[in-house]
Amino acid sequence: MKLLIFTYAPAGLGHLRVTDALADSRPKDSPYVLLGSIDRFVTWIHRFTSINPFGKYVFLRSQYGMLEDIFTKTYRTLLIMTAGGIFNQLKEIVLHNAECTDIWIVATHFGMAHQIGAIKDRLVKETKKNIKLIVQVTDDTSQHIWCVRGADLTFVPSRFVKSKFENYANKQKIGFVSEVIPYPLSNMLTKPLPKNLGTRQKVFADKSGRINVAIPISGAAVGLMYFLNLVKELNRLSDRFVFWVLVKKTPFTEMFISVMTNIPNVNVLVGKNDIQMIELYELLYEKNLIHIEITKPSEQAFKSIIYPTNVGGSILLFTSPVGRQEKENIKFLERHRLMPISGLPITPRAIRVSQNPKIAAKFIKWGVNSGLFRKMTSPNLKFSKKCLSSGEVGPDGARLFWKMAEKRFGK
């Protein structure tokens, strides 16, 4: 029997969303354990580099060139030095499941991945189990920190990133085995829209009815004033918008929640923890036809690789990217013509909106009235053959993850 151990870090919701998608699509009858990082430093640094201007500056500088190599080496060393706790946790889990001869550890954050890569051989020796470490990269980024020594298989969202990693791994003498699959998304989000929900295009084609707008607040609570002002301005411009704001209750969001709750046409969905936030997000899409989602170009950007006829196929409007990985996610979408590129006439799945909430609100109203959003939600919208043949676009990422892992390691 095979035991699956999913590891993730509390640095934003992206890692947990992917973990949830992979756990939900795992092979039938495979027991699994969810193991979250206990390193609160990761959470603090994530928030500091997302909110604080100085933190942003330092973080961005450390993502390129020589500073990236210094950061990668230093952080990797610190992670490995503190891997003792993870070793003890994993050993206890493995020995507690004595009937399982094969152990697959799936890492959706580089932090625990480096730690596990460093202690894996010792874990094999002491438990006498066949242990494999599988890494899922959660953005279309070639940041060196995602190249994990000791990983048996790494899944990446594009050939472009795969090539970058292979070159880096070769120079660093890191054994690197990778596969390209479409980004793994929740099974619920990739299902066809139920007939009782109708089609997204109808509300834009009829130029009447209420337009459901989802606004998921990031784990680091980035852009609270921006979203507050955007909602107020859209409410002023039109009474057609109904807002669904998803936010985790923390000391940083209490005032935001209080103010948002008292704005007309706003539904505030509050989660107590990260896992509840994932559940609320999926429940929102399952029970309502969401027409537009306004969000950061984080891992949410990859909902662009599914059609408007899928449950999760809302129009995506992106706020300003934070960090290298979000900029590279945008480049991924531009390469596949899922976002507008200057001079190219396309019907996009996603669009960037202005940093100025009043300008963004006017654009959104124009998108509704001009017919742009009607085109973007057409049931006839299809990806090009080149796009589909790339192996980087489509709803099957989570299923292909397990299919390729089993092909490589056996069932």
N, C-alpha and C positions, 0 to 999 in steps of 0.2 A: 504494500500500500504506500501511496505517496502523500506526504504532508506538505502543505503550502504555508509559508510564513510570509506575510505581507508587512513590510516595514515602511514607515513614512515619518516625516518630520512636521512639527507644528509651525512651519514657516509658510504661512498662507494656506489657502484652501486647495490650490492646484494639485499638490501631491496627494492629498486625501481623495480628491475627485477621481484621479486616475486609479488609485488603489481600489476605490469602491467599484469602478467600472470593471477592473480586472477580476476582483473577487466575485462579482456578480456573474461573470461569464466563464468562470473557472470550469474545468472538466467535472462532469457529474460525479457525485459521491466522493469528491476530494475534500477531506477535512482541511480547515485552515485556521490560522491564528493571526490576529492583527496586533502588530507590535509597534507602538508609537515611540518616538524619541523622547527621552527625558531631559534632553539638553535644552534648557531654557535660554541659553545664550543664542541659539539659533533663532528663537522667536524674537528676542530683543534686537538682534542685529538686523533682522528682516524689517521690523517696524522702523528702526532708526534710519536705515538706508532708504526707506520708502517715504518717510515724512519729513525728516530733518534736512534742511538745505545743505548743510555741511556734510551730513552723512551721505546724501545723494551724490555730492561732488566726489567724495573719497571713493564711494562704491563704484561710480562710473569709471573713474580713473583706473581702478584696480581690475577692470574687466578687459583691458586691452594692453597689448605689447609686453614690455619687460615687467611692468607692474603686475600684469595678470600671472606671469610665470612665478614671480615672487609670492604673490598671494596664494596661488595654487599649491606651491611647495610647502609654504608655511602652514596653511590650513589643513592640508593633507597630513602633515606631520603631527599637528595638534590632535586631529581626529584619531589617528592611529595610537597615539600615546594614551588616549582616554577610552580605548576600546575594551578595557577589562570588564566593565559593567555589562556591555552588550554580549560579550563572550559568556558570562555566567547566566544571563537570561536565556540565550539561545541553547546553551547546554542543558539547562533545566527543561526547556520546552521539548527538545529532541529526546531526552531520556524519558520524559513523561509519556511520550508517544512511541513506546518501544516497538509496537507492531509495524511502524512505518520505517521501511528500509531506505526509501528515497526522500530526501528533503530538498524542496525547491524554495529558495529565499528570493522573494521579489522585492526589489528596492526601488522606490519612486522618489527618493531624495539622495543626492550624492553623499551627504554626511554619513549616514549609516552604511551606505554602500562601501565607502572607503574603509570603514571600521570592520565590516564583515569580510571584505576582501583580504584584510590583513590577518584576521584570526581564523579564516576558513580552514586552512590546512590543519591547524591545531585542533579545531573542532571535529574534523574528520577523524583525526588520529585518536582522540579521546572518546568519541561516541561510536566509532566503527560504522558510520552511516555514509551513504552516497549523497553528498551535499553539493548543490549547484547554486550559484549566485546569478540572478537575472536582473539586469538594470533596465528600467524604462526612463528614457530622457523625456522630461515633461515640458519642454519648449523646443522649437526648432533652432536650437542654439549650439554653436560649436565651442562653447566655453570649456577650457581645458579641464576644469574641475569635474566635469562629467565623464572624463576618461578614467575608468576605475581599474586599477591594478588588482587582479584577482577575480574579476568578473568573468563568468563563463560565457555570457551572451548579453549583448546590449542592443536594445531596440531603439531606433531613432526615427523621427518623422519624415526624413528626406534623404535622398542620395547626396545632396549637397553637403549636409552635415556629416554623413557617413564618410565621405571622402576627406573632409577636414580632420575628422577624428583619426582616420587611418594614417594620415600623414604625421600627425602629432604623436600618435602611439608608436609609430616606427622610429621617430627621432628619440623618443624617451625609452625605447625598448620595453614597451608595455604590450603584453599579449592582448590583442583587441579583436574580438569576434562580434560582428554586428549584423543586424537585419533591418531592412526598411519596411515599415508598415504604416498604414494610415493611423493617425493619432487615436488611441483607444478612448472611446466615448461611452457613456452609460447606455446600456441596452434600451432603456426606456426612451432616451432622447433620439435614438436612431430608428425607432419603429415608425411605420407609416402613421400619419395622423388618423385617428378614429373618425369615422364618418359623422358621428354626432357632434364633433367639434367644428366641422365645416372646413373651409379653406382660408388661408391667410389673405389671399388676394381679394376676397369678396368685400371686405371692409374698405379697401382702397379703391376698388372698382366702382362701388356704389356711392362713394364719397359721403357715406353716412354711417352711423353706428359708432360704438365705442372701440377705441384702439388700446389694446392692452400693452403696457410698456413695463418690462422688467428692469429693475435696477439693483443688481447684486453688489453689495458693498464688499470690497476686498477684506481679507483677513487683517491687513494692516490698517484698515479704515482710512484709505487714501481718498482724497477728493470730497470730503463731506460737505464743505461749503459750496463747492461746484455743483454737486447734485441737488442741494437744497435750492440754490438759485435757479438751476435749470428747470426743476419741477415747478417752481413758482411762475417762471416766465412762460412755460408751456401752458400752464393753467390759465394764464392771462390771455394768451393768444387764441386758445381754443378750449371748448368744454368737451371735446371728443376723447381726450386722453384719460385713461385710468392707469394709475401707477401702482406697481407692486414692488415695494422696496424690501429687500432681504438684508438683514443686518444682524451681526452677533452682538449681544449685550455685553459691553465692557465699560469701564470708567470713561473711555475715550468717546463712546457712542451714545451715552445716556442723554445728553442734551440734544443731539441730532434726532434720536428716536422721539423725544418729547415734542420737538418742533414739527417733525414730519407727520406725526400722528394727528395734528390739528389742522393740517392742510386739506382742503376739499379734494376729492377724487384720489386720495392716496391710501393704500392699504400697506401697513407696515408689518412684515413678518419677522419676528424676533426669535433668534436661536440662542440657546444657553451655551452651546459649545460647537466645535467644528463639525462633528458628526451630525448634529441636529441641523446645521446649516445646509449640509449636503442633502439631507432628507427633505427639508423645506423647499429647496430649489427644484428637486425632481418632482415633488408633489405639486408645486406651482405649475410646471409645464404639463403634468399629467392631467390636471383638472381644469386648466384654462388654455384657451388658444392665445398664446403670447405672440403678438405681431412684431414687436421691436424689443431688442435688448440693448441697453446702453451700459457699456462696461469697459474695463481696461483691456488692452490687447494681450492679456496673459494667456493661460491655457484655454480660456474661453474662446479665443480666436479660432480654435479648431472646430467649433460648431459650423464654421463656414464650409467645411468639407462635406457636409451633408445637404440634402435638398430642402427647399421650403416645404415640401410635402412630408418631411419627417417631423416628429413631435418637437424636436429641438431646433428646427430649421427657421428660427425667427431671423428677421433682418438684424444685423449686428452693426451698431454704431459705436466706434471706439473713441475713448478719450485719449489724452496724450500718453504715449508709452513711458513707462518707468523702468529704466535699466536696459541693458543690452539685449536680454532675452526677448523683451517685448518688441523692441525694434526689429529683431530678427524674425519674430513671428509675422510681423507686417510684411517683411521682404518675402517670406514664404508665400503669403497670400497674393502678393503682387506677381511673383513668378508664375503662379497658376491663374492669373487674371481673375482672381476672386475679389480683388480690390482695384479701384481705378488707378490706372497709370497714365500719365500725361500723354495725350495724343492717340490713345488707344480706345476705340469705341467698344465698350463691353457693358454687359449687365452684371454688376457686381453682387456678391453676397454680403459684403461688408464695406463700410465707409468710415473714414475718420471725421470727427466733428471738431469744431473750434474749441480752443481753450477758454474762450469767452462764452459763458453760458447763455447770454442773450443772443449772440450770433448763432450758437448751436441750436437754440430753440427756433429761431427764424428758419434755419436750414431744414429742421425736422418738419416744420409746418409746410415749407415749400415742397419737401419730398413727398408729403401726403397729397398736396393739391396738384402738383405738376404731373403726376403719373409715374414718377421714378420708383416709388415704393410698390406701386402696382406691378411694374415690370420685374422688380426684385423678388416678388412673391409669386410669380407665375408658376402654375403647376407644370408648365411645359419647359421650364428652365432646365437645361442639361449641361453637364460638364463636357468639355471637348474630349475627343479620343486621346489626344496627347496627355491631357490632364489625368484621365482614368488609367492610361497605360503606365503612368509613372509609378504606380503602386503607393502613392502618397495621399490619395483622395478617396473617400468613400466611407460607408458606415461600418465596415467589417474589421476595424483595427483590433478591437478586444478579442474577437474570435481568432484572428490571424496570429495574435500574440501566442495563444495556447497551441494552435496548430503548428507553428514554426518551432516552438519550444519542444513539443513532443516529437517532432521530426528529428530534432537535433539530439535530444537526450533519451528518447524512447518513452513509451507510455508507462 
